[in-house]
Amino acid sequence: MRKIVAIQVLALVLVMGTPRAEAANWYAAAQAYEAKELTQAFEMFRELAELGLPRAQEALATMYVNAEGVPRGNVQGYAWAKIAKENGSSEVQTIIDQLEPHMSANARKIADDLHARFGAEAVRKRLLPDMSDPLAYKAHLRCAITKGASGTYPSSAMNRGIQGNIFTQVTVGMDGRARNPRVLYAVPPGEFEEAAIRTVLMSEFRAAKENGVKVPCRMMVALRFVIPQYESEDYPKLDKYVAKILAAAEKGDPSSQLLYGLVIAGLPQLGKTSADAMPWYAKAAQAGLPLAQFLVGSAVLEGAGPVRDEEKGMFWLNKAAEAGSPDAQITLARRLLSGSPTPEKSAEAWGLIEKAAASGNRDGKFYLAAVLAAGNDVTRRDAKRALTILGEVMRDVDSDPTAFEIRAAAQAMLGNFSEALKDQRKAVRMAEGLKWQATPQKERLTNYATGKPWIGDLFAF
């Protein structure tokens, strides 16, 4: 590892990913249409149209009128064309003009009913984040990065002239230090994740406060790994980078919309905030990007910027989880396991955790290892499996004290208290080195020293 040439640390608020191939998203729908897989394309466009995506509404209107992937439905085509026009589409006027003279009273009622369910106002009320409270964002603009750590540039990437961007989600504790860092988006993947985790763990933050009391707060930290002497058109300077993303976002590219939201939320010199970014996130969520849906769902569920809305938040989180977002799956699982879950909720939560891990996601495996090692459900606890799964990701997470706490908890469950003490002592040293308020780590150390295993949430503090 060499000393880093340049890392720009940006404070943001959440993020992105790759949907499952069969999940409805704009790219998959367009690809299916181009491949003449019209029935599949129609179903995808319909799902996205019902989420309020104008381009999908336009495509749906055209397919109904042309009987592509669906029996001809001029009334439905007319209705969706009207909805698309209401949302700014200029490509559907021909459909409206051709069908308008032939619309009977009964046909208009059908179109009106469809509009009442999926028109712009209906979608806004039912699905979109409510940003109408001017104080909502300020009330949740609580934690912030104050000092980005000086990190290291991976030598393998340096030697090949590779540069990149990493977006990590962290929880900022009452001690102003990062916990539970998760990489949500990396370009290119597989190069900078470990370095990014190390950097954010060593960075300093302003703790959040509610009613004058410090509380945990989630936020995004973005890092740009840049080698100035290798800079090329593929890795332009920041202003050109932002302008390029904005141009693509304004043309309707969903990934660019999400990425632009992330960038403007984290660059104070642009004079914008995560509240300004939320409409861009929402556009990408309507286009079916699961981590955009996760972003919107989490923010709405917590009231972190938008007005808090349980129904909307759960809708988007479930959409993201169904589309394969490990972050949404873990978030929903933790929510289901909070308090005293029923057997049904517990089973659902474990199913979500297993899916997150089975996808190969590092954080999914990390969380699964934790609940297998120390979870409250004794029927599902499996310390040996926890050690196996943790071993698969240990190299990537060994800068996080929680990794050693998971291993210690598993060893204690197996009765190997000498090994548990060794790992837990290391976790305490690491936590203190990161300037964590390390009381929970020390309490677990005391447990193991007295020959007692520890049960609970290893990610809580």
C-alpha positions as CSV (number, residue, x, y, z in Angstrom):
1,M,0.0,0.0,0.0
2,R,1.3,3.4,-0.9
3,K,0.4,6.8,0.6
4,I,-2.7,8.0,-1.1
5,V,-2.2,10.6,-3.9
6,A,-5.6,12.2,-3.4
7,I,-8.8,11.2,-1.8
8,Q,-11.7,13.7,-1.8
9,V,-14.1,12.8,1.1
10,L,-17.6,14.0,0.4
11,A,-20.5,13.8,2.8
12,L,-23.8,12.5,1.4
13,V,-26.9,10.6,2.6
14,L,-27.4,7.1,0.9
15,V,-27.2,4.9,-2.6
16,M,-27.3,2.5,-5.7
17,G,-26.8,-1.0,-7.2
18,T,-27.6,-3.5,-9.9
19,P,-31.1,-4.9,-10.1
20,R,-31.8,-8.6,-10.8
21,A,-32.0,-9.5,-14.4
22,E,-35.7,-10.3,-14.1
23,A,-36.6,-7.2,-12.0
24,A,-38.5,-4.5,-13.7
25,N,-36.2,-1.6,-14.5
26,W,-35.9,0.8,-17.5
27,Y,-32.8,-0.9,-18.9
28,A,-34.2,-4.4,-18.8
29,A,-37.5,-3.3,-20.3
30,A,-35.9,-1.4,-23.1
31,Q,-33.6,-4.4,-23.8
32,A,-36.5,-6.8,-23.9
33,Y,-38.4,-4.5,-26.3
34,E,-35.3,-4.3,-28.6
35,A,-35.0,-8.1,-28.5
36,K,-38.7,-8.4,-29.5
37,E,-39.5,-10.1,-26.2
38,L,-42.7,-8.0,-26.2
39,T,-44.8,-9.7,-23.6
40,Q,-41.9,-9.4,-21.1
41,A,-41.3,-5.8,-22.1
42,F,-44.9,-4.9,-21.8
43,E,-45.1,-6.3,-18.2
44,M,-42.0,-4.4,-17.2
45,F,-43.1,-1.1,-18.8
46,R,-46.5,-1.5,-17.0
47,E,-44.9,-1.9,-13.6
48,L,-42.7,1.1,-14.2
49,A,-45.6,3.2,-15.6
50,E,-47.6,2.5,-12.4
51,L,-44.6,3.8,-10.4
52,G,-44.9,7.0,-12.4
53,L,-42.1,6.8,-14.9
54,P,-43.1,9.0,-17.9
55,R,-41.0,7.1,-20.5
56,A,-42.6,3.8,-19.4
57,Q,-46.1,5.4,-19.6
58,E,-45.2,6.5,-23.1
59,A,-44.0,3.1,-24.1
60,L,-47.1,1.4,-22.6
61,A,-49.4,3.7,-24.6
62,T,-47.6,2.8,-27.8
63,M,-47.6,-0.9,-27.1
64,Y,-51.4,-0.9,-26.3
65,V,-52.2,1.0,-29.6
66,N,-49.8,-1.2,-31.7
67,A,-50.9,-4.5,-30.0
68,E,-47.3,-5.2,-29.1
69,G,-47.1,-7.8,-26.3
70,V,-50.7,-7.3,-25.4
71,P,-54.1,-7.3,-27.3
72,R,-54.9,-4.0,-28.8
73,G,-56.3,-1.6,-26.3
74,N,-57.0,1.8,-27.7
75,V,-58.8,3.0,-24.5
76,Q,-55.9,2.0,-22.3
77,G,-53.4,3.4,-24.9
78,Y,-55.3,6.7,-24.8
79,A,-55.4,6.8,-21.0
80,W,-51.6,6.1,-20.6
81,A,-50.8,8.6,-23.4
82,K,-52.8,11.3,-21.4
83,I,-50.9,10.4,-18.2
84,A,-47.6,10.5,-20.0
85,K,-48.4,13.9,-21.5
86,E,-49.3,15.1,-18.0
87,N,-45.9,14.1,-16.9
88,G,-44.1,16.0,-19.7
89,S,-44.0,13.6,-22.6
90,S,-44.3,15.2,-26.0
91,E,-44.2,12.0,-28.0
92,V,-47.7,10.8,-27.3
93,Q,-49.7,13.7,-28.8
94,T,-50.2,11.8,-32.0
95,I,-51.9,8.9,-30.1
96,I,-54.2,11.3,-28.3
97,D,-55.1,13.2,-31.5
98,Q,-55.9,9.9,-33.3
99,L,-58.0,8.4,-30.6
100,E,-59.7,11.5,-29.1
101,P,-62.6,11.5,-31.7
102,H,-63.4,7.9,-31.0
103,M,-63.7,8.0,-27.2
104,S,-67.2,7.1,-26.0
105,A,-68.5,8.1,-22.6
106,N,-67.8,4.7,-21.3
107,A,-64.3,4.7,-22.7
108,R,-63.6,8.1,-21.0
109,K,-64.8,6.7,-17.7
110,I,-62.3,3.9,-18.1
111,A,-59.5,6.4,-18.9
112,D,-60.5,8.6,-16.0
113,D,-60.4,5.7,-13.6
114,L,-56.9,4.8,-14.8
115,H,-55.9,8.4,-14.4
116,A,-57.3,8.5,-10.8
117,R,-55.0,5.6,-9.9
118,F,-51.9,6.4,-11.8
119,G,-52.0,10.1,-12.8
120,A,-49.3,12.5,-11.6
121,E,-51.1,13.6,-8.5
122,A,-52.2,10.1,-7.5
123,V,-48.6,8.8,-7.7
124,R,-47.3,11.8,-5.8
125,K,-49.6,11.3,-2.9
126,R,-49.2,7.5,-2.9
127,L,-45.5,7.0,-3.6
128,L,-43.3,10.0,-3.9
129,P,-41.4,11.6,-1.0
130,D,-43.1,14.6,0.5
131,M,-40.6,17.5,0.6
132,S,-43.2,20.1,1.5
133,D,-41.9,20.7,5.0
134,P,-39.1,23.3,4.8
135,L,-37.9,22.4,8.2
136,A,-37.8,18.6,7.7
137,Y,-34.4,18.6,6.0
138,K,-32.8,20.9,8.5
139,A,-34.2,18.9,11.3
140,H,-32.3,15.8,10.0
141,L,-29.2,17.5,8.8
142,R,-27.6,16.3,12.0
143,C,-24.3,14.5,11.5
144,A,-21.5,15.6,9.2
145,I,-17.9,14.7,8.4
146,T,-15.5,17.2,10.0
147,K,-12.1,15.6,9.1
148,G,-11.5,13.1,6.4
149,A,-8.7,10.6,7.3
150,S,-5.6,10.4,5.2
151,G,-6.0,7.0,3.6
152,T,-3.9,4.8,1.4
153,Y,-4.2,4.1,-2.3
154,P,-4.2,0.4,-3.1
155,S,-0.9,-0.4,-4.8
156,S,-2.5,-2.7,-7.3
157,A,-4.8,0.1,-8.5
158,M,-2.0,2.6,-8.4
159,N,0.3,0.5,-10.5
160,R,-2.3,0.1,-13.2
161,G,-3.4,3.7,-13.1
162,I,-6.9,2.9,-12.0
163,Q,-9.0,5.6,-10.3
164,G,-12.5,5.4,-8.9
165,N,-15.4,6.5,-6.8
166,I,-16.7,4.8,-3.7
167,F,-20.0,5.5,-1.8
168,T,-20.2,4.1,1.7
169,Q,-23.0,4.3,4.2
170,V,-22.0,4.7,7.9
171,T,-23.7,5.2,11.2
172,V,-22.1,8.1,13.2
173,G,-22.1,7.3,16.9
174,M,-22.5,9.7,19.8
175,D,-18.7,9.7,20.0
176,G,-18.4,11.2,16.5
177,R,-16.9,8.1,14.9
178,A,-18.1,5.9,12.1
179,R,-19.6,2.5,12.8
180,N,-20.8,-0.3,10.5
181,P,-19.5,1.1,7.2
182,R,-21.0,-0.5,4.1
183,V,-20.0,0.0,0.5
184,L,-23.1,0.6,-1.5
185,Y,-21.7,1.7,-4.9
186,A,-18.2,1.4,-6.3
187,V,-16.8,2.3,-9.7
188,P,-14.9,0.3,-10.7
189,P,-15.9,-2.6,-8.4
190,G,-13.4,-4.7,-6.5
191,E,-10.6,-2.1,-6.3
192,F,-11.1,0.4,-3.5
193,E,-13.7,-1.0,-1.2
194,E,-11.3,-2.1,1.6
195,A,-9.4,1.2,1.4
196,A,-12.6,3.2,1.6
197,I,-13.8,1.3,4.7
198,R,-10.4,1.9,6.4
199,T,-10.6,5.6,5.5
200,V,-14.1,6.3,6.8
201,L,-13.5,4.4,10.0
202,M,-10.5,6.7,10.8
203,S,-12.4,9.9,9.8
204,E,-14.0,12.3,12.3
205,F,-17.6,13.4,12.4
206,R,-19.9,15.8,14.2
207,A,-22.4,13.8,16.2
208,A,-26.1,14.3,15.8
209,K,-28.3,15.8,18.5
210,E,-31.9,15.6,19.3
211,N,-33.2,18.0,22.0
212,G,-29.6,18.6,23.0
213,V,-28.8,14.9,23.4
214,K,-26.3,13.1,21.1
215,V,-27.9,10.3,19.1
216,P,-26.7,8.0,16.3
217,C,-27.2,9.2,12.7
218,R,-26.8,7.5,9.3
219,M,-25.1,9.3,6.4
220,M,-23.1,8.7,3.3
221,V,-19.4,9.3,2.9
222,A,-18.1,9.3,-0.7
223,L,-14.5,9.0,-1.7
224,R,-12.8,9.8,-5.0
225,F,-9.5,8.0,-5.6
226,V,-7.6,10.2,-8.0
227,I,-4.1,10.0,-9.5
228,P,-3.6,13.5,-11.0
229,Q,-0.8,12.5,-13.3
230,Y,-2.9,9.8,-14.9
231,E,-6.1,11.8,-15.2
232,S,-7.8,11.3,-18.5
233,E,-11.2,11.8,-20.1
234,D,-12.4,8.6,-18.3
235,Y,-11.6,10.3,-15.0
236,P,-12.2,14.0,-15.6
237,K,-11.8,16.8,-13.1
238,L,-14.7,17.2,-10.7
239,D,-16.5,20.0,-12.5
240,K,-16.5,18.2,-15.8
241,Y,-17.5,15.0,-14.1
242,V,-20.5,16.7,-12.5
243,A,-21.5,18.4,-15.7
244,K,-21.3,15.1,-17.6
245,I,-23.5,13.3,-15.1
246,L,-26.1,16.2,-15.1
247,A,-26.4,16.1,-18.9
248,A,-27.1,12.4,-18.9
249,A,-29.5,12.8,-15.9
250,E,-31.5,15.5,-17.7
251,K,-31.8,13.2,-20.7
252,G,-33.5,10.7,-18.5
253,D,-30.8,8.1,-17.8
254,P,-31.7,6.6,-14.4
255,S,-28.2,5.6,-13.2
256,S,-27.0,9.2,-14.0
257,Q,-30.0,10.6,-12.1
258,L,-29.1,8.6,-9.0
259,L,-25.4,9.4,-9.3
260,Y,-26.1,13.1,-9.8
261,G,-28.2,13.1,-6.7
262,L,-25.4,11.6,-4.7
263,V,-22.8,14.1,-6.1
264,I,-24.8,17.2,-5.5
265,A,-25.7,16.0,-2.0
266,G,-22.0,15.7,-1.1
267,L,-20.4,18.8,-2.8
268,P,-21.0,21.9,-0.6
269,Q,-19.5,24.1,-3.3
270,L,-22.5,23.3,-5.5
271,G,-24.7,25.0,-2.9
272,K,-27.1,22.1,-2.8
273,T,-28.2,19.5,-0.2
274,S,-29.5,16.0,0.0
275,A,-33.0,17.5,0.0
276,D,-32.2,18.9,-3.5
277,A,-31.0,15.4,-4.4
278,M,-34.1,13.6,-3.3
279,P,-36.1,14.3,-6.6
280,W,-33.3,12.7,-8.6
281,Y,-33.3,9.7,-6.3
282,A,-37.0,9.4,-6.8
283,K,-36.7,9.5,-10.6
284,A,-34.2,6.6,-10.4
285,A,-36.5,4.7,-8.0
286,Q,-39.4,5.0,-10.4
287,A,-37.1,3.6,-13.1
288,G,-36.6,0.5,-11.1
289,L,-33.1,0.9,-9.7
290,P,-33.2,-1.1,-6.4
291,L,-30.7,1.0,-4.5
292,A,-32.4,4.2,-5.5
293,Q,-35.6,2.6,-4.1
294,F,-33.7,1.7,-1.0
295,L,-32.5,5.3,-0.7
296,V,-35.9,6.7,-1.0
297,G,-37.5,4.1,1.3
298,S,-35.0,4.6,4.0
299,A,-35.2,8.4,4.0
300,V,-39.0,8.4,3.9
301,L,-39.3,5.7,6.6
302,E,-37.0,7.6,8.9
303,G,-38.2,11.1,8.0
304,A,-34.6,12.0,7.2
305,G,-35.4,14.9,4.9
306,P,-38.8,14.0,3.5
307,V,-41.8,14.0,5.7
308,R,-41.9,10.6,7.6
309,D,-44.4,8.2,6.0
310,E,-44.4,4.5,7.1
311,E,-46.5,3.3,4.2
312,K,-44.4,5.0,1.5
313,G,-41.1,4.0,3.1
314,M,-42.1,0.3,3.4
315,F,-43.4,0.3,-0.2
316,W,-40.0,1.4,-1.6
317,L,-37.9,-0.8,0.8
318,N,-40.0,-3.8,-0.2
319,K,-39.6,-3.0,-3.9
320,A,-35.8,-2.7,-3.4
321,A,-35.7,-6.0,-1.5
322,E,-37.8,-7.8,-4.1
323,A,-35.4,-6.5,-6.8
324,G,-32.5,-8.0,-4.9
325,S,-31.0,-5.1,-2.9
326,P,-29.1,-6.6,0.0
327,D,-29.1,-3.3,1.8
328,A,-32.9,-3.2,1.7
329,Q,-33.1,-6.9,2.7
330,I,-30.9,-6.3,5.7
331,T,-32.8,-3.1,6.7
332,L,-36.1,-4.9,6.6
333,A,-34.7,-7.9,8.5
334,R,-33.4,-5.7,11.3
335,R,-36.7,-3.9,11.5
336,L,-38.5,-7.3,11.7
337,L,-36.2,-8.5,14.4
338,S,-36.5,-5.5,16.6
339,G,-38.3,-5.8,19.9
340,S,-39.9,-9.2,20.5
341,P,-40.7,-10.5,17.0
342,T,-43.3,-13.1,16.4
343,P,-42.2,-16.4,14.9
344,E,-43.6,-15.3,11.6
345,K,-41.6,-12.1,11.6
346,S,-38.5,-13.9,12.7
347,A,-38.8,-16.4,9.9
348,E,-39.3,-13.6,7.3
349,A,-36.3,-11.7,8.7
350,W,-34.1,-14.7,8.4
351,G,-35.2,-15.4,4.9
352,L,-34.2,-11.8,3.9
353,I,-30.8,-12.2,5.6
354,E,-30.1,-15.4,3.9
355,K,-31.0,-13.9,0.5
356,A,-28.7,-10.9,1.1
357,A,-25.8,-13.3,1.9
358,A,-26.6,-15.7,-0.9
359,S,-26.3,-12.9,-3.4
360,G,-22.6,-12.8,-2.6
361,N,-22.9,-9.4,-1.0
362,R,-20.1,-8.9,1.5
363,D,-22.3,-6.9,4.0
364,G,-25.0,-9.5,3.7
365,K,-22.6,-12.2,4.7
366,F,-21.2,-10.0,7.5
367,Y,-24.6,-9.5,9.0
368,L,-25.6,-13.1,8.6
369,A,-22.4,-14.2,10.4
370,A,-23.3,-11.8,13.3
371,V,-26.8,-13.1,13.8
372,L,-25.6,-16.7,13.5
373,A,-23.0,-16.0,16.2
374,A,-25.1,-14.1,18.7
375,G,-28.7,-13.8,17.5
376,N,-31.6,-14.1,20.0
377,D,-33.2,-17.0,18.1
378,V,-31.5,-20.1,19.7
379,T,-33.1,-22.4,17.0
380,R,-31.3,-20.6,14.2
381,R,-28.0,-19.8,16.0
382,D,-25.1,-21.6,14.4
383,A,-21.6,-20.6,15.6
384,K,-19.7,-22.9,13.3
385,R,-21.5,-21.6,10.3
386,A,-20.9,-18.1,11.5
387,L,-17.2,-18.7,11.5
388,T,-17.3,-20.2,8.1
389,I,-19.2,-17.3,6.6
390,L,-17.2,-14.7,8.4
391,G,-14.0,-16.3,7.0
392,E,-15.3,-15.7,3.5
393,V,-15.3,-11.9,4.0
394,M,-12.8,-11.4,6.8
395,R,-10.1,-10.0,4.6
396,D,-12.4,-7.3,3.4
397,V,-13.7,-6.3,6.9
398,D,-10.7,-6.8,9.2
399,S,-10.3,-3.1,9.7
400,D,-13.7,-3.1,11.5
401,P,-13.6,-4.1,15.2
402,T,-17.0,-5.7,14.7
403,A,-15.5,-8.4,12.6
404,F,-13.4,-9.6,15.6
405,E,-16.4,-9.2,17.9
406,I,-18.4,-11.6,15.6
407,R,-15.6,-14.1,15.7
408,A,-15.3,-13.8,19.5
409,A,-19.1,-14.3,20.0
410,A,-19.0,-17.4,17.8
411,Q,-16.0,-18.8,19.7
412,A,-17.7,-18.1,23.0
413,M,-20.9,-19.9,21.8
414,L,-18.7,-22.9,21.1
415,G,-17.1,-22.8,24.5
416,N,-13.7,-21.7,23.2
417,F,-13.3,-18.8,25.6
418,S,-9.6,-18.4,25.3
419,E,-10.1,-17.7,21.5
420,A,-13.0,-15.5,22.3
421,L,-10.9,-13.4,24.7
422,K,-8.1,-13.1,22.2
423,D,-10.5,-11.8,19.5
424,Q,-12.4,-9.6,21.9
425,R,-9.3,-8.0,23.3
426,K,-8.2,-7.2,19.8
427,A,-11.6,-5.6,19.1
428,V,-11.3,-3.5,22.2
429,R,-7.8,-2.3,21.1
430,M,-9.0,-1.5,17.6
431,A,-12.1,0.3,18.9
432,E,-10.0,2.5,21.3
433,G,-7.6,3.1,18.4
434,L,-10.5,4.4,16.4
435,K,-11.5,6.5,19.4
436,W,-14.8,4.7,19.8
437,Q,-16.6,4.9,23.1
438,A,-15.8,1.2,23.7
439,T,-18.0,0.3,26.7
440,P,-20.0,-2.4,24.7
441,Q,-16.8,-4.0,23.6
442,K,-15.4,-4.1,27.1
443,E,-18.7,-5.5,28.5
444,R,-18.5,-8.4,26.1
445,L,-14.9,-8.9,27.1
446,T,-16.0,-9.2,30.7
447,N,-18.6,-11.8,29.7
448,Y,-16.1,-14.0,28.0
449,A,-13.6,-13.6,30.9
450,T,-16.2,-15.1,33.2
451,G,-17.0,-17.9,30.9
452,K,-20.3,-16.6,29.5
453,P,-21.4,-16.3,25.9
454,W,-23.0,-13.0,24.7
455,I,-26.3,-12.7,23.0
456,G,-27.6,-9.7,21.2
457,D,-27.1,-7.3,18.3
458,L,-23.4,-6.9,17.6
459,F,-24.1,-3.9,15.4
460,A,-25.9,-1.9,18.1
461,F,-24.2,0.6,20.3
